Amino acid sequence: MSREFCDKEKKRILAEQQENNKKIYLLTFTLIILITAAAIYSLFIGSAQIEWRDIYRVIFSGSRGMVYNIIWNIRLPSILTSLIAGMGLALSGAVMQCILKNPLASPFTLGISHAAAFGAAFSIVVLDFSAVIENFAFLEGVYLPSAAAFLFSQIAVVIVLFISRQNRATAETIVLAGIALSSLFTAGTTALQFFADDLELASVIYWTFGDPGRTTWNQLLIITIVFIIITAYFIYQSWDYSILNAGDEVASSLGVDSAKLRLTAMTAASILTAVIISFVGIIGFIGLVTPHIIRKIAVGSQRQLFINSALAGGLLLIISDNLARTAFRPVVLPVGVLTAFLGAPLFIYLVIKGRQYW
Amino acid sequence: MLKVENLSFSYSREEVLKNINFTAQKGELITLIGPNGSGKSTILKCINSYLKVEQGNIKIKAKDLLSYSKNELAEIIAYIPQLENYSFPLTVFETILMGRKSHSSWRASQKDKEITAEVIAKLDLGDFSCTNINNLSGGQKQKVFIGRMMAQQADLILLDEPTNNLDLKHQLEIFELIQAEVDKGKTAVVTMHDLSLVSRFSDRIIMLKDGKIYSDGDKNSLSAAKINTVYGVEVSLKEHNGSQVIIPERVVV
């Protein structure tokens, strides 16, 4: 091959690569536009009728009436929580699938979500957190369950990591172990509910339904801070995660410590999941489904996959939450129920199609 | 370049390598041959530091293997395993770009991308640059992995059965690519089963039997008696253009 031809070919390859990148940036841009549109549209969705001029008045005239309360204290926190929670869950799913080399992995299918819910229930029923709140007023009634949710999610993470390190562990084995863990923690939560008094029972049930509408601005701030820190970490490490796709032997030969990377990534992804679940409740399948949708649309770098999966997760949850609030009006479904209805068939499809799919 | 001294290794209680000793010079292509389970891949994994050396010593560029950091080793040693499965789609460009990881920080620089594009052009894979690696044939995939190794620009290259399951054309193509790297002054340690290809391309052939070195000699050191002892197969050897062609005749019972 002549030097001249090689140089020409090199330029063509770089140009083609840039063209491919442009397509992926276009996808990112489209997702941002769709999120903005869905978020604005969501401001108008709900039991109270709100019009453009009401929103204009709240923003520009400083109106402080009922409309202000609906927009500022109910709809806006709910929309932003859907966005951040959806983004966080999708990102956690993408990271877990990548580091475990497992297309069926997600916080929900690995049992991490259920472990977190059990932790929250445990703190409500056993640790008697009302007493704690009296002593520590700043806890505002939710931070202890969040901490417990995180601790129990880590137990599930340790078990999943242990199983995934076994030589014969396939993608399906890990998910089967996840199902066993989910059943175990769900049984634990049910047992706690059995022994709980009325108030505790109501709290626990309230926890298990995923609903972005329940968060306060302070809780949203916590979720957002955790999301930003962990996302920055994932994006910084994304090239290493991409290399894990080639297997541990290749990763090692390219200078990547796969065991350390897997442990830190699982911990970070489960912190993000636990924080979201502890404030929003269980929302299944967003973490599983969105990375697959993005992979189907465009093949790019791991960093692009993480960013686009997160955006698509945010968009999916905003749309799902709107649907959950309006589909069976006047009944408002918890969004977790709706995502399960949408996600479970896709999960079954992935299991049936197996490797042909990806 | 590479010195392996008294290397022994066990998987749980089973000893798979027993007192292995050999050296490899700059610009030398060494093939490790022997039946399945004779310890060929384990030697590569020990040199690559994927398996922790329990007994013995491995020196790279006159320095102990353990004195290098993971990243430093990645700049010196490139490795292609026997099996490489990708669970998720990745483009050919991104796969070859991986080879630049140890040379860069958290993201690929423009120089990394240019090196990658140059490798793709040299390998004549330009039409597949943005193709999902899982959609390529076995031969094309192996070329991509060789491309990643070229982008890594390491001085010592380790390849575990690089021509397995490949058609004749791709087998030859892959070996010519390895030979080209060796001609540039790199050192290659390759495990192989096709003894005729081994004889044609190797500078030295190391035969392994039950985790021990049975023979260590030049490209014409294969003999019917040695192959009979190591593989339990009767063969005929013919001379062709300065290398040996090995024709299997029958299994020795």
Chai-1 contact restraints between the chains, C-beta under 6 A:
chainA,res_idxA,chainB,res_idxB,connection_type,confidence,min_distance_angstrom,max_distance_angstrom,comment,restraint_id
A,C6,B,A121,contact,1.0,0.0,6.0,A-B,restraint_1
A,E9,B,A121,contact,1.0,0.0,6.0,A-B,restraint_2
A,E9,B,G126,contact,1.0,0.0,6.0,A-B,restraint_3
A,K10,B,A117,contact,1.0,0.0,6.0,A-B,restraint_4
A,K10,B,E118,contact,1.0,0.0,6.0,A-B,restraint_5
A,K10,B,A121,contact,1.0,0.0,6.0,A-B,restraint_6
A,I13,B,A117,contact,1.0,0.0,6.0,A-B,restraint_7
A,I13,B,I120,contact,1.0,0.0,6.0,A-B,restraint_8
A,I13,B,G126,contact,1.0,0.0,6.0,A-B,restraint_9
A,I13,B,S129,contact,1.0,0.0,6.0,A-B,restraint_10
A,L14,B,A117,contact,1.0,0.0,6.0,A-B,restraint_11
A,E16,B,S129,contact,1.0,0.0,6.0,A-B,restraint_12
A,E16,B,C130,contact,1.0,0.0,6.0,A-B,restraint_13
A,Q17,B,F93,contact,1.0,0.0,6.0,A-B,restraint_14
A,N20,B,C130,contact,1.0,0.0,6.0,A-B,restraint_15
A,K101,B,S87,contact,1.0,0.0,6.0,A-B,restraint_16
A,Y236,B,W106,contact,1.0,0.0,6.0,A-B,restraint_17
A,I243,B,M98,contact,1.0,0.0,6.0,A-B,restraint_18
A,N245,B,Y86,contact,1.0,0.0,6.0,A-B,restraint_19
A,N245,B,F88,contact,1.0,0.0,6.0,A-B,restraint_20
A,N245,B,L90,contact,1.0,0.0,6.0,A-B,restraint_21
A,E249,B,Y50,contact,1.0,0.0,6.0,A-B,restraint_22
A,E249,B,P81,contact,1.0,0.0,6.0,A-B,restraint_23
A,S252,B,Y50,contact,1.0,0.0,6.0,A-B,restraint_24
A,S253,B,N48,contact,1.0,0.0,6.0,A-B,restraint_25
A,S253,B,Y79,contact,1.0,0.0,6.0,A-B,restraint_26
A,L254,B,A74,contact,1.0,0.0,6.0,A-B,restraint_27
A,L254,B,M98,contact,1.0,0.0,6.0,A-B,restraint_28
A,L254,B,K101,contact,1.0,0.0,6.0,A-B,restraint_29
A,G255,B,K70,contact,1.0,0.0,6.0,A-B,restraint_30
A,G255,B,N71,contact,1.0,0.0,6.0,A-B,restraint_31
A,G255,B,A74,contact,1.0,0.0,6.0,A-B,restraint_32
A,G255,B,S102,contact,1.0,0.0,6.0,A-B,restraint_33
A,D257,B,K70,contact,1.0,0.0,6.0,A-B,restraint_34
A,R295,B,P89,contact,1.0,0.0,6.0,A-B,restraint_35
A,V299,B,P89,contact,1.0,0.0,6.0,A-B,restraint_36
A,V299,B,T91,contact,1.0,0.0,6.0,A-B,restraint_37
A,V299,B,N132,contact,1.0,0.0,6.0,A-B,restraint_38
A,S301,B,E94,contact,1.0,0.0,6.0,A-B,restraint_39
